[in-house]
Amino acid sequence: MFTDEEKKQVDRQAQLTYGVTAIIPEYDPKVIVEFSSRLYTRAKSYVAFYTLVLGFIGGVASMFFWGNDLFSFFVGALFCGAVGYAIGSEKAFRLKLEAQMALCQLQIAENTKR
C-alpha cells in the first residue's frame, strides 16, 4: 500500500514527534476474512449461550418462587429461554453486521485496486 518513500516519511515523523520507530504492517486481506469468520462463529454461539443460560436460570428461579416441581422449572425455563434467545439474537445480529462491514470494506479495497 505504501511506497518506500512514504514509509520513510512516516518513520521520520514518528521519530521526531514521539521518539519511536513507526511500524507499518503490510495489508493482508486474509486477516479481514478470518476476522469476519470468527465473528460469525461467535454470533452462533451467542444465541445458544444466552438461550441455555437464561433458560436454566429462569427454570431454577421459577422452582424457587412457585414450587419445587418439574412443571414450574419448564415454564420458567421456556419463558426465560425465549428472552435469552431474543437477547442472544440481537447480540449475534450486531456481530454479523460488524463482519459484513469488514467484508464490505475489503470489497471496496479490492474494487479500488482495479
N, C-alpha and C positions, 0 to 999 in steps of 0.2 A: 504494500500500500504506500509506504513512504519511500522516497528516494534516499540514497545515502547522504546527500547534502541536507535534506530535511531532517534526517535523524541526527546529524552532527549539530544542526542549528538548535534543535530541541535539547540535545545534551548540553550544549554550551549555555543555553538559557537556564536549564535546571541547575547547572554547576554554579552559575553566577547568583541565581536567586536563592537557592536552598543549600548549596554546598554539597549536592549529591549528584551521582551519575544517573541519567534517565535510562530506564529500561523500556524499550518499545517492543512489545511482542508482535510477532507476525500474525496476520489474520488467518484463522483456521475455521472454515465453515462447519467442519465436523463437530466442533465444540458446541455450536448452537443447536445442531441436530440432536446431539446427545443430551443437552440440557432440556430440550423440548420432550424428548423421550422419557427422561426421568420425571419431568413434571406430570406427564400423562400417567405414568405408573403410580406416582404419589396420589394423583387425583382419584384413581380407582380405589386405592387403599383407604382414603379419607371416608368415602361413602360407607364402606364396610365397617371401619373402625367406629365411626360415630353411631351407626345403627346398632351394632352389637353392644357397645359400652353403655350407651344411654338406655337401650332396651333392658340390659341386665340391671342397671341402677334403678330404673323405673319399676322393674319386677320386684326387686328386693324392697324398695320403698313402699310399694303398694301392699306387700305382705305385712310390713311393719304397721301400716296405718289401718288396713281393712281386714286383717285376719291372716292367720298363718296357714292358708290353703293354696293349692296349686292354681285355682281359678283366679285368685287375686294376683298371683305372680304373672300369669299370662295376660291379664287385662292391662296391668301396669307396663309389662314388657312390650306389648303391642302398641300402646299409646306412646310411650317414650321412645320406642324404636322408630316409630313414624316421625317423631320430632327429630330424632337423631339422623334419620335418613334425609330429612329436609335440610338440616344444618350441614351435613356432610356433602350433599349435592351442591349446595351453594358454594362451599369452600372448594369443591372439586371444579366447579364452573370457573371460579377465579383462576385456579391453576391452569386450566385448559386455555383460558383467554390469554394468560401470560405466555404460554407455549406458542399459541398461534401468533401473538405479536412478535415473538422472537423469530419464528419461521417467516413471517411477513417481511421483517427487516432483512433476513437472509435473501429472500427472493428479490427485494429491492436492490440489494447489493449485487446480486448476480445479473439483474437486468441493466444496472448501471454500467457494468463492465463491457457490455456489448456495444 
